[in-house]
Structure formats: C-alpha cells, structure tokens
Amino acid sequence: MERQLGIDEITLPKLLKRNVGLYGDKVALREKDLGIWQRVSWKQYWEHVRNFALGLKEFGLAESGDKVSILGDNCREWLYADLAAQSCRAVAVGIYPTNVAEQCFYVLDNSNSSIVVCKDQEQVDKVQEVQDRLPLLKKIVVIDMKGLRNYTDPMIISFEEVEKIGLARHQKEPDLFDRMVAATRPEDVGVMVYTSGTTGHPKGAMITHRNMVAMIDGLSQVLGFDEKDSFVSALPLCHIAERSFSLIFPMWAGCTVNFAESVATLQEDLIEISPTAFLSVPRIWEKMHSNIYIKIKDAVFFKRWIFNAFMPIGEKVASLKLSGRAVPLHLRLLFALGYFLLFRALRNSLGLLNGRIFVSGAAPMSNELLAFYHAIGVPVRECFGMTECAGIAVIPHSGSIRVGQVGTPIPGVEVKLAEDGEIMVRGDSVFKGYYRMEEQSATSFDEQGWLLTGDVGEFTEEGQLKIVDRKKDLIINAYGKNIAPSEIENKLKFSPFIKEGIVVGDGRQYLSCLIQLELDNVADWAQDRSLAYTTYKSLAENPEVFKLMQAEVDKVNEQLARVEKIRRFHILTKELDQDDDEVTATMKVRRSTIEKKFKDIIDSLY
C-alpha cells in the first residue's frame, strides 16, 4: 500500500498529502457536535493541518526537534495539531487529559515543549498553575475558548486564530507547506509518547516516522484494512494504541475516524457509527460484557430463555475454533440459528454489527472474556505490543486466534526469548530511545540491539507467543514457586461484580487479594435484595457483599491449581484513583504503590 511513495521515504505528512490526491472529498473524520455528526473530507483535513502548521511557524516553531504538546480529550483539532507539528519537522507530544497540573508540568518540562495546545479552560488552568516554571513555553493554543473571555495572559491564543494566521501565510507563499512536507524525513522523530509510569516517572519514547511506517506496513499485511474501514476514537490519543488506530492506520490506508463523545457515551456512539474495526483495552471489553450481563438479567423471560439456550452453543463453537479444531455441520447450523435469534442482536447492542476487525491490547484479557466474545460472533484477537515498538508487534492471523496466545510477529518484526523467558524484539518499528534519558535508553537494549520488553513469555507448539506476565510482577511465594498474578486477576475481573483484583503474596505462604467492586453492578445487586447503603464504602463494608465476593472468589479458585488459589481477600473501601497515584491514566494498577499504601491491610491478611 505504498501508493506512489517509496517505503523508505514515507512520513505521515507525506501520506496525508497522498491521501488528498487519492480520496479528496471522501470523509476522513467525523465528530459529533450538538448531536449532529460533522464531517471532514481529506481535502479539508489537509487544509486544517496546513493552516495550523504555518501558524505555528509564525510563532517561531523551530525545525527538527522542537516540541508541541497536546493536552485534551480526543477531537479533530488534536489530530490537526499532531500532524501540523510533524509537518514542521517538530515533535508532537500527547498529555493525558486526566493528568493533574503537576503531572502536566512533568511532561511539558521533560519534553522541553515550546507550545502547548489545550482543549478547553480546564486544561488551560492546569498549564497556568505551573506556567512560571516553564521558561521555554511560548504559546498556549486553546481549541475551545468558552470561559476564557476574561483571561488576560498574552500567551493564550485560540486554535482558530492560529489557523487564520497560517492561512494568511499560505496566501503569501502558496508552495511553502508543500516544501515543508517534502522536507520531512523517515528518520525524524514524529511523535513522543510518554509511558504510563507504572514503575516511576513516565519516559518519553521517541518514535520516528520509519518506526510508525514499519509497524503499519507489517500490521496491514495481517489485518488487511483499507479505505472502506472506519474506526472509533475513544481511548486517549496520547496512548500509542489510539495513536495507531486514529492517526497511523488512516494515514496508511485512508480509513475514516469517528470521535466518540466520551468513554461514558461510547456504547451509544458505537451503535450510531457501527464501525468496521474496533480496538480497545480489556477494561472496555469487560465493561461491555457487564452491560450484556445486566441487560439479560433484567430482560423478559423469553429473551433470557433464548440467551440461556444458545450461549452454550456459541461457547462450544468458540471452544472448537479457538483450539484449532473443525466445527461439525450440526453445530454450524445451530450457531447460524443462534446468530439469527440472539448473537446478531447482541452484536448490534454493542455497536459491533458491521465490525470485521476486533483487537484488544495494552493489557492481558482473560481467557473467559475472549471466549465469550467469540461465542457471540465477535472474534476479538489479543495482540502484544508496546510504546517502544510503535504499537503492535505480535498479533494472530484471523484463522489462528487461540485463547491465551497473542499470535506471531508481524512482518518486519523479530521476536525471541532470553534465558529467563523475557521477550525480546527487533525490527524497524523499535523506537529510537527515551528523550533525555540516555541510561534508561541504553539499558532497554541488549548488546545485539534487541529491545528488552520486560514481559515474560513462552512459545507454543504452533509457534505462537504466550504472555506469562510482567517480569517485575511475577510472585515468588515462600516455597519458591513462580506465580503469574495477571492470569488470576483477569479471571477475577471476568466477574461482573469485580472491577479490580490485585493479587499479592510475594514471599508469603499463600496468595491473597485486594478487591475493588464494580460499583454499578454491585449496587444493582444490592437494590434487588433491598440492602441499604449510601456510599461505595458502606456497600463495600456490607456483610452480604462480602459473601457475594466470597462466592465469586470461590468460582475462580475452582479453576486454579492449589498454589494459585486465593486464600483470603479484602474489599477496598475506596475506588482506586489516578489522582491518588493508584492507577495510571490508562487505568493500569500501580502495583508497587498499592502494596505500600495498603501494607497494613495486606499484612492483616497473613
């Protein structure tokens, strides 16, 4: 899919220019505004990027390495700013919109950003709170100026005004932007993506255009997406997974990107859009599964009967397919009937009726959850990748999806295991290093240039990769037995009543667990039984809820070896929160923080 561009000269801005010629007035972006889906063509996309890039040049944005940070929720302007920075041979840096002011300061300061693009007043206030400690900052560009009328800071300027300034520059020099795009090079760092920081301060991974193009070139040969595909942008754009699906994929194949209003409205937006491809993290897949569970529980008798009659058939078919065995004709016929009576409606209620590409990444998905989606005709495939690989490095082909396995390396990527089982990766998609962190960059590679991922894995007889766990998270109990907590935790989270299960037991005689309730579902359960409660804490402390959790833990223990069983657990009386540094912006648990903060509770379990 090089399409008029040699693979060794491609950059994302060059792909954008190519797409204008190929697709012109075809819809590139959709975003809902006041309930109406607004469309942006590839030609309009190019014009917005051009005008904003030229506007940035007027503010002294330097070539080759200057930084433009983008702080805010996903929207069209986020992508305009991203590509505009790259077109200037500068570097686009994403900041999580949920970050507090001090976390924003860390990224702005560490990246040496000279310009920050903010979505709205909330994000501007965070920047202004730390602005006096950012001497390199020149401009605060604001997408939505609502509420900023009385702000007098001369550094603040609207996104629209920057575009106007850029348009005026274009009218004076109509070939300037074309020359800028032509000057971009594959070896340029295009984006800097900050890791989630589960083990300390986030690190700015420098990802070049060559890295991104190599990744998407290999992945496209597996997934086979094209200009007819459409995606939904819901995860934070500063995360490499969403950057891949909302920026890199569309630039490569001409796909359409649709912006969900928010994670809270994702289900409704999916139903309206009905995308052909959907990438998400296990937490979202778990939430969608819980929604089905709640709807079926509250459905009329006939619908519950249909569900209970055909789900076992779906599960049987999924079990055969996921183990590589043929599905007998009678089961195929029964599944077809089940699709007509049940599975099609379930897919439609999820907004995935027209989907053909379903991917889960960023964290392990439980085997039970993967099997559930395959049972209803949503063939989710787990992938393995990381920021440092520019996204996805390993993924199954459509006919070889297996439970608990993440597939084979994409074309252009090599994978091998170290003596201790650590997964090592090599290829053109592997990043350049961490910005301003030479020591950490050096220790990320071995002597032969293999990237050390920090994940432990093993290869199956079919040659597929299986992820055991993060190397640093492996538990070694008092008897010297190695235990991977993530597999147990994923089984716990398959319960519609458990949002997080954090398994502990390093150096101990048995495993214990800290449990965070799935508030909405447990609240519904409590109301059905007329149990009185006022807050999350009062619900968590209810003896009947403890019995419910005990039943859920017992179900999981039935599937585990003796050494892996959860002997004791504690229900957390507060929800884990990013502001308390307990989870990252991508909702990954900061295990070390949890074990320190709840040390007394953990000790009491022993």
Legacy VTK file of the C-alpha trace (Angstrom):
# vtk DataFile Version 3.0
C-alpha trace
ASCII
DATASET POLYDATA
POINTS 606 float
0.000 0.000 0.000
2.880 2.370 -0.700
0.777 4.062 -3.400
3.188 6.412 -5.234
5.589 6.640 -2.278
8.669 4.505 -1.761
8.599 2.722 1.598
11.974 4.262 2.509
10.806 7.855 2.050
7.380 7.772 3.710
6.432 10.111 6.552
2.954 10.694 7.958
2.639 14.229 6.466
3.585 12.805 3.060
0.893 10.164 3.449
-1.627 12.906 4.265
-0.719 14.713 1.057
-1.031 11.462 -0.897
-4.466 10.817 0.615
-5.748 14.209 -0.503
-4.921 13.200 -4.075
-6.383 9.714 -3.683
-9.535 10.450 -1.702
-10.202 14.197 -1.998
-13.784 14.780 -0.812
-14.157 11.354 0.843
-14.908 11.600 4.577
-11.751 11.356 6.693
-13.104 12.415 10.104
-16.463 12.581 11.865
-17.164 14.265 15.173
-20.487 14.764 16.935
-21.336 18.378 17.740
-24.653 19.129 19.468
-25.947 15.713 18.455
-25.019 16.050 14.777
-22.117 14.216 13.149
-19.864 16.793 11.467
-17.825 15.507 8.504
-14.324 16.499 7.424
-13.045 15.443 3.999
-9.423 14.563 3.279
-9.082 17.863 1.428
-10.392 19.806 4.451
-8.165 17.710 6.746
-5.133 18.785 4.722
-6.182 22.456 4.805
-6.610 22.467 8.592
-3.219 20.818 9.107
-1.580 23.197 6.628
-3.035 26.332 8.188
-2.216 25.295 11.734
1.327 24.263 10.805
2.009 27.573 9.087
0.508 29.382 12.072
2.906 27.560 14.381
5.797 28.595 12.134
4.769 32.227 12.636
5.272 31.719 16.379
8.840 30.583 15.857
8.397 26.821 15.981
11.829 25.528 15.061
12.531 22.601 12.757
13.955 19.223 13.738
13.153 18.576 17.330
11.053 21.413 18.733
8.123 20.066 20.766
4.389 20.749 20.593
2.410 19.234 23.461
-1.308 18.469 23.083
-3.454 18.365 26.223
-7.109 17.430 25.991
-9.749 14.895 25.030
-9.840 13.355 21.548
-11.109 15.650 18.817
-10.352 16.680 15.235
-8.064 19.505 16.345
-5.943 17.014 18.300
-5.045 15.292 15.030
-4.597 18.595 13.178
-2.090 19.727 15.796
-0.312 16.358 15.778
0.225 16.312 12.015
0.944 20.044 11.874
3.824 19.645 14.332
5.184 16.720 12.327
4.883 18.734 9.108
7.141 21.344 10.683
9.654 18.562 11.478
8.822 19.217 15.120
7.662 16.528 17.560
4.069 16.039 18.747
3.775 15.143 22.451
0.497 13.914 23.918
-0.514 14.574 27.533
-3.315 12.642 29.239
-6.326 14.935 29.786
-6.877 13.327 33.216
-3.421 14.378 34.424
-3.296 16.848 37.290
-1.296 20.080 36.954
1.926 18.633 38.392
1.817 15.654 36.029
1.265 18.027 33.102
4.238 20.052 34.282
6.440 16.956 34.268
5.705 16.204 30.599
5.904 19.836 29.454
9.176 20.333 31.310
10.752 16.993 30.455
9.901 17.349 26.757
11.075 20.991 26.565
7.800 21.906 24.865
7.617 25.420 23.430
3.912 25.293 22.521
1.010 23.540 24.235
-2.373 23.005 22.595
-5.172 22.794 25.198
-8.708 21.550 24.585
-10.517 23.901 26.969
-10.466 26.069 30.060
-9.902 23.119 32.387
-6.648 22.210 30.652
-5.529 25.853 30.369
-5.922 26.251 34.132
-3.581 23.291 34.703
-0.921 24.843 32.476
-1.273 28.269 34.068
-0.842 26.706 37.510
2.713 25.617 36.571
3.449 28.155 33.839
6.015 30.133 35.861
8.240 27.021 35.955
8.178 26.553 32.177
10.562 29.163 30.737
10.607 27.554 27.265
6.844 27.800 26.802
5.900 30.406 24.158
2.204 29.895 23.424
-0.909 28.285 24.897
-3.224 27.481 21.993
-6.843 26.802 23.000
-9.322 24.777 20.939
-12.488 25.730 22.853
-12.296 29.311 24.174
-15.501 29.065 26.225
-14.962 30.593 29.682
-11.673 32.279 28.744
-13.029 35.705 27.815
-11.561 37.373 30.897
-8.155 35.657 30.736
-5.513 38.309 30.054
-2.428 36.119 29.591
-0.818 37.229 26.279
0.432 33.680 25.709
-3.142 32.440 25.195
-4.446 32.323 21.633
-7.318 30.408 20.065
-6.772 27.477 17.715
-8.964 29.227 15.169
-6.786 32.351 15.278
-3.628 30.304 14.694
-5.297 28.778 11.631
-6.182 32.256 10.341
-2.582 33.386 10.751
-1.429 30.259 8.933
-3.918 30.795 6.086
-2.598 34.324 5.600
0.943 32.939 5.381
-0.234 30.327 2.848
-1.799 33.018 0.666
1.552 34.823 0.604
3.601 31.655 -0.019
1.261 29.058 -1.556
4.007 26.460 -2.054
5.606 26.779 1.409
3.661 23.988 3.115
4.272 21.593 0.218
8.014 22.251 0.596
7.806 21.681 4.356
6.065 18.321 3.902
8.565 17.291 1.221
11.394 18.095 3.658
10.164 15.651 6.326
12.374 12.567 6.667
11.706 8.994 7.833
14.435 9.311 10.458
12.734 12.362 12.018
11.153 11.795 15.424
7.483 12.364 14.631
5.831 11.730 17.985
6.927 11.335 21.557
4.714 9.051 23.622
5.110 9.014 27.383
4.920 5.607 29.019
2.262 5.142 31.685
4.814 5.250 34.506
3.778 2.158 36.478
7.308 1.899 37.889
8.243 5.562 38.306
8.273 8.762 36.251
6.886 8.417 32.717
9.528 8.202 29.986
9.230 9.977 26.638
9.641 7.333 23.931
10.940 8.903 20.711
9.159 7.330 17.744
10.299 8.125 14.230
8.282 8.099 11.032
10.207 4.989 9.978
9.115 3.274 13.208
5.445 4.087 12.591
5.531 3.176 8.898
7.331 -0.126 9.541
4.750 -1.075 12.160
1.752 -0.239 9.995
3.272 -1.844 6.895
3.640 -5.136 8.771
0.292 -4.930 10.561
-1.648 -4.103 7.387
-0.481 -7.404 5.915
-2.204 -9.222 8.798
-5.365 -7.159 9.337
-5.944 -6.139 5.726
-7.686 -2.826 6.442
-8.414 -0.388 3.600
-10.133 2.919 2.783
-13.595 1.411 3.356
-12.855 0.761 7.028
-13.957 3.037 9.844
-12.640 3.342 13.389
-13.948 4.846 16.621
-11.550 7.046 18.566
-12.260 6.558 22.266
-9.005 5.777 24.094
-6.723 8.759 24.884
-4.881 9.862 21.740
-1.654 10.239 23.684
-1.621 6.432 24.103
0.223 4.566 21.333
-2.720 2.202 20.732
-5.162 5.020 19.938
-2.476 6.940 18.032
-2.138 3.841 15.833
-5.863 3.451 15.085
-6.722 7.156 14.797
-3.609 8.528 13.104
-1.181 5.970 11.694
-3.718 3.477 10.237
-5.845 6.169 8.497
-2.774 7.861 7.029
-1.669 4.493 5.622
-4.979 3.181 4.288
-7.381 6.132 4.031
-9.737 4.857 6.769
-12.359 7.072 8.390
-12.014 8.074 12.059
-15.091 8.799 14.195
-14.720 10.586 17.527
-16.841 9.204 20.360
-18.229 11.943 22.589
-16.665 10.290 25.642
-15.933 6.904 27.168
-19.232 7.289 29.048
-21.168 7.524 25.751
-19.001 5.018 23.882
-21.708 2.345 23.727
-24.264 4.735 22.212
-21.700 6.171 19.789
-20.669 2.704 18.657
-24.306 1.843 17.895
-24.681 5.017 15.819
-21.392 4.562 13.964
-21.241 0.749 13.706
-17.523 0.753 12.798
-15.819 -1.982 10.807
-12.840 -2.038 13.182
-12.655 -1.606 16.940
-9.553 -1.509 19.118
-9.906 -1.247 22.859
-8.364 -2.259 26.155
-9.607 -5.156 28.322
-11.292 -2.750 30.735
-13.673 -1.564 27.981
-14.315 -5.125 26.760
-15.056 -6.107 30.383
-17.475 -3.196 30.783
-19.326 -4.108 27.590
-19.593 -7.721 28.792
-21.015 -6.489 32.116
-23.597 -4.404 30.250
-24.814 -7.511 28.425
-24.992 -9.408 31.718
-27.122 -6.666 33.314
-29.442 -6.374 30.283
-30.046 -10.130 30.168
-30.681 -10.259 33.921
-33.385 -7.601 33.548
-34.827 -8.969 30.278
-38.194 -10.667 29.902
-38.389 -14.442 30.368
-38.369 -15.295 26.639
-35.156 -13.317 25.976
-33.442 -14.915 28.973
-34.544 -18.329 27.693
-33.081 -17.619 24.227
-29.827 -16.435 25.811
-29.530 -19.499 28.063
-30.406 -21.848 25.179
-27.956 -20.535 22.587
-24.979 -19.291 24.622
-23.796 -22.888 25.293
-23.859 -23.487 21.519
-21.832 -20.332 20.915
-19.401 -21.364 23.642
-18.965 -24.827 22.115
-18.311 -23.392 18.652
-15.891 -20.839 20.109
-14.076 -23.555 22.062
-13.541 -25.612 18.903
-12.401 -22.654 16.801
-10.103 -21.292 19.499
-8.404 -24.672 19.820
-7.932 -25.009 16.057
-10.474 -27.802 15.594
-13.166 -28.105 12.921
-16.760 -27.223 13.766
-19.203 -30.036 12.862
-22.010 -29.228 10.440
-24.799 -29.564 13.014
-23.088 -27.042 15.324
-22.565 -24.646 12.436
-26.275 -24.833 11.646
-27.249 -24.319 15.288
-24.837 -21.378 15.544
-26.397 -19.840 12.423
-29.819 -20.140 14.065
-28.369 -18.652 17.263
-26.921 -15.777 15.236
-30.365 -15.027 13.807
-32.152 -15.264 17.178
-29.506 -13.920 19.593
-25.930 -13.192 18.562
-26.773 -10.646 15.875
-28.862 -8.668 18.370
-26.044 -8.801 20.934
-23.529 -7.549 18.370
-25.920 -4.783 17.392
-26.435 -3.756 21.040
-22.642 -3.443 21.361
-22.406 -1.342 18.186
-20.242 -4.015 16.549
-22.706 -5.407 13.997
-20.646 -4.303 10.969
-17.282 -4.978 12.575
-14.724 -7.291 10.999
-11.539 -6.341 12.883
-11.582 -6.543 16.687
-8.396 -6.068 18.701
-7.653 -5.951 22.422
-4.344 -4.575 23.606
-2.370 -2.707 26.300
-3.039 -5.390 28.961
-3.917 -9.103 29.106
-7.526 -10.135 28.512
-8.944 -13.045 30.497
-9.408 -16.314 28.628
-13.060 -16.369 29.677
-13.696 -12.888 28.281
-12.052 -13.719 24.950
-14.099 -16.932 24.703
-17.320 -15.019 25.495
-16.852 -12.621 22.581
-16.017 -15.433 20.174
-19.144 -17.235 21.381
-21.363 -14.321 20.281
-19.586 -13.931 16.944
-17.152 -11.117 17.805
-13.734 -12.631 17.007
-11.543 -10.466 19.224
-7.837 -11.094 18.886
-5.310 -10.200 21.550
-2.125 -8.524 20.429
1.233 -7.831 22.033
2.931 -4.515 21.618
4.259 -1.550 23.496
5.024 2.114 23.077
8.634 1.246 22.314
7.517 -0.862 19.292
5.390 1.971 17.843
2.291 -0.064 18.671
1.592 -3.681 17.765
4.446 -6.171 17.293
2.684 -9.560 17.578
-0.878 -10.479 16.561
-2.708 -13.626 15.399
-3.898 -14.147 11.839
-7.674 -14.465 11.573
-7.647 -18.260 11.329
-5.236 -18.843 14.188
-6.708 -16.989 17.175
-6.082 -19.033 20.325
-7.100 -18.473 23.934
-4.218 -17.086 25.989
-1.988 -16.510 22.962
-1.131 -13.294 21.123
-0.075 -14.753 17.782
3.078 -14.391 15.717
5.290 -11.388 14.921
4.029 -9.060 12.199
6.165 -8.921 9.041
9.348 -6.953 9.706
9.497 -7.833 13.422
11.662 -10.499 15.057
10.870 -11.924 18.491
12.903 -14.254 20.685
13.097 -15.188 24.363
16.012 -14.553 26.714
17.254 -17.325 29.001
14.931 -16.140 31.777
11.958 -16.024 29.383
11.956 -12.264 28.801
10.505 -11.333 25.415
12.964 -9.536 23.123
12.005 -7.649 19.959
13.955 -6.336 16.985
12.896 -4.514 13.811
12.470 -1.120 12.143
9.431 -0.389 14.317
11.533 -0.354 17.508
11.879 3.155 18.899
14.898 5.449 18.938
15.160 5.743 22.735
13.868 7.773 25.671
14.173 11.549 25.497
16.779 12.959 27.890
17.236 9.506 29.492
20.382 8.028 27.960
20.957 5.478 30.719
17.397 4.107 30.570
17.618 4.053 26.763
20.849 2.044 26.842
19.532 -0.498 29.357
16.443 -1.078 27.216
18.561 -2.982 24.685
20.985 -5.893 24.900
24.398 -5.999 23.219
22.938 -7.199 19.903
20.338 -4.424 19.758
17.316 -6.471 20.898
14.684 -4.478 22.803
14.123 -5.893 26.289
10.370 -5.681 26.783
10.171 -6.548 30.487
7.495 -9.159 29.715
7.979 -12.879 30.262
6.619 -15.207 27.592
6.807 -18.626 26.007
6.187 -20.087 22.548
3.530 -22.727 21.942
3.911 -25.754 19.683
2.176 -23.758 16.920
4.857 -21.078 17.241
2.521 -18.537 18.824
3.613 -16.284 21.649
2.007 -16.610 25.054
2.473 -13.828 27.610
3.146 -15.080 31.138
3.301 -11.729 32.955
5.372 -8.640 33.505
8.798 -9.758 34.708
8.672 -7.411 37.695
5.167 -8.571 38.680
5.862 -12.288 38.997
5.188 -13.519 42.518
7.621 -15.956 44.147
5.927 -17.493 47.167
7.543 -18.743 50.371
8.153 -22.133 48.744
9.962 -20.655 45.727
7.077 -21.213 43.306
6.729 -18.652 40.471
3.151 -17.412 40.050
1.830 -15.014 37.366
-0.753 -12.810 39.132
-2.254 -11.294 35.951
-3.892 -14.559 34.878
-5.604 -14.901 38.266
-6.566 -11.218 38.282
-8.142 -11.488 34.822
-10.268 -14.418 35.969
-11.453 -12.329 38.922
-12.271 -9.344 36.699
-14.405 -11.543 34.431
-16.935 -11.375 37.258
-19.433 -8.575 36.595
-19.107 -7.605 40.272
-15.310 -7.127 40.387
-13.634 -4.118 38.778
-10.099 -4.814 40.041
-8.493 -7.768 41.740
-4.913 -7.233 42.917
-3.219 -10.485 43.860
-0.451 -10.320 46.480
1.702 -12.939 48.143
5.359 -12.388 47.247
7.417 -14.306 49.825
4.238 -15.452 51.592
2.841 -18.931 52.181
-0.360 -18.301 50.207
-1.982 -15.751 47.895
-4.376 -13.036 48.978
-6.235 -10.392 47.039
-7.458 -6.793 47.269
-10.799 -6.342 45.510
-12.403 -3.200 44.116
-16.130 -3.524 43.463
-17.762 -2.845 40.105
-19.968 -0.239 41.757
-22.923 -0.073 39.338
-23.402 -3.828 39.142
-22.985 -4.463 42.876
-25.340 -1.554 43.594
-27.985 -3.110 41.325
-27.453 -6.460 43.052
-27.880 -4.805 46.466
-31.043 -2.961 45.428
-32.592 -6.182 44.140
-32.105 -7.583 47.658
-33.252 -4.408 49.466
-29.825 -3.943 51.055
-29.383 -0.441 52.466
-26.257 1.533 51.536
-25.315 5.160 50.958
-21.776 5.216 49.545
-19.233 2.930 47.920
-17.661 2.454 51.341
-20.903 1.399 53.040
-21.564 -1.037 50.189
-18.053 -2.498 50.465
-18.466 -2.993 54.211
-21.827 -4.775 53.925
-21.535 -8.409 55.131
-23.799 -9.603 52.302
-21.467 -8.048 49.746
-18.558 -9.879 51.387
-20.489 -13.138 50.903
-21.052 -12.213 47.249
-17.324 -11.618 46.765
-16.515 -14.876 48.540
-18.743 -16.720 46.071
-17.016 -15.020 43.141
-13.550 -15.835 44.527
-14.629 -19.452 45.090
-15.679 -19.722 41.421
-12.229 -18.550 40.343
-10.452 -20.855 42.805
-12.182 -23.842 41.226
-10.224 -23.105 38.028
-6.829 -22.715 39.718
-4.068 -25.000 40.906
-3.711 -25.285 44.677
-0.722 -22.929 44.851
-2.643 -20.282 42.831
-5.828 -20.253 44.927
-6.855 -17.063 46.751
-6.974 -17.945 50.448
-8.056 -14.552 51.818
-9.241 -11.256 50.364
-10.125 -7.720 51.422
-12.695 -5.450 49.764
-11.218 -1.977 49.340
-13.411 0.719 50.885
-12.431 3.289 48.242
-12.212 3.204 44.478
-8.699 3.307 43.064
-7.970 6.737 41.671
-5.448 8.301 39.320
-5.303 11.430 41.478
-4.141 9.266 44.387
-1.444 7.747 42.146
-3.040 4.296 42.485
-3.697 3.775 38.770
-2.182 5.260 35.633
-4.043 7.378 33.091
-4.700 4.157 31.158
-6.169 2.574 34.327
-3.259 0.204 34.891
-2.784 -0.531 38.582
0.413 0.834 40.107
1.167 -2.377 41.960
4.098 -1.033 43.972
2.066 1.981 45.135
-0.872 -0.233 46.127
1.346 -2.598 48.111
2.868 0.334 50.014
-0.362 2.259 50.579
-2.328 -0.783 51.751
0.539 -2.530 53.534
-1.300 -2.784 56.857
-4.343 -4.347 55.185
-2.157 -6.806 53.255
-0.264 -7.737 56.433
-3.578 -8.354 58.210
-4.450 -10.979 55.577
-1.476 -13.017 56.815
LINES 1 607
606 0 1 2 3 4 5 6 7 8 9 10 11 12 13 14 15 16 17 18 19 20 21 22 23 24 25 26 27 28 29 30 31 32 33 34 35 36 37 38 39 40 41 42 43 44 45 46 47 48 49 50 51 52 53 54 55 56 57 58 59 60 61 62 63 64 65 66 67 68 69 70 71 72 73 74 75 76 77 78 79 80 81 82 83 84 85 86 87 88 89 90 91 92 93 94 95 96 97 98 99 100 101 102 103 104 105 106 107 108 109 110 111 112 113 114 115 116 117 118 119 120 121 122 123 124 125 126 127 128 129 130 131 132 133 134 135 136 137 138 139 140 141 142 143 144 145 146 147 148 149 150 151 152 153 154 155 156 157 158 159 160 161 162 163 164 165 166 167 168 169 170 171 172 173 174 175 176 177 178 179 180 181 182 183 184 185 186 187 188 189 190 191 192 193 194 195 196 197 198 199 200 201 202 203 204 205 206 207 208 209 210 211 212 213 214 215 216 217 218 219 220 221 222 223 224 225 226 227 228 229 230 231 232 233 234 235 236 237 238 239 240 241 242 243 244 245 246 247 248 249 250 251 252 253 254 255 256 257 258 259 260 261 262 263 264 265 266 267 268 269 270 271 272 273 274 275 276 277 278 279 280 281 282 283 284 285 286 287 288 289 290 291 292 293 294 295 296 297 298 299 300 301 302 303 304 305 306 307 308 309 310 311 312 313 314 315 316 317 318 319 320 321 322 323 324 325 326 327 328 329 330 331 332 333 334 335 336 337 338 339 340 341 342 343 344 345 346 347 348 349 350 351 352 353 354 355 356 357 358 359 360 361 362 363 364 365 366 367 368 369 370 371 372 373 374 375 376 377 378 379 380 381 382 383 384 385 386 387 388 389 390 391 392 393 394 395 396 397 398 399 400 401 402 403 404 405 406 407 408 409 410 411 412 413 414 415 416 417 418 419 420 421 422 423 424 425 426 427 428 429 430 431 432 433 434 435 436 437 438 439 440 441 442 443 444 445 446 447 448 449 450 451 452 453 454 455 456 457 458 459 460 461 462 463 464 465 466 467 468 469 470 471 472 473 474 475 476 477 478 479 480 481 482 483 484 485 486 487 488 489 490 491 492 493 494 495 496 497 498 499 500 501 502 503 504 505 506 507 508 509 510 511 512 513 514 515 516 517 518 519 520 521 522 523 524 525 526 527 528 529 530 531 532 533 534 535 536 537 538 539 540 541 542 543 544 545 546 547 548 549 550 551 552 553 554 555 556 557 558 559 560 561 562 563 564 565 566 567 568 569 570 571 572 573 574 575 576 577 578 579 580 581 582 583 584 585 586 587 588 589 590 591 592 593 594 595 596 597 598 599 600 601 602 603 604 605
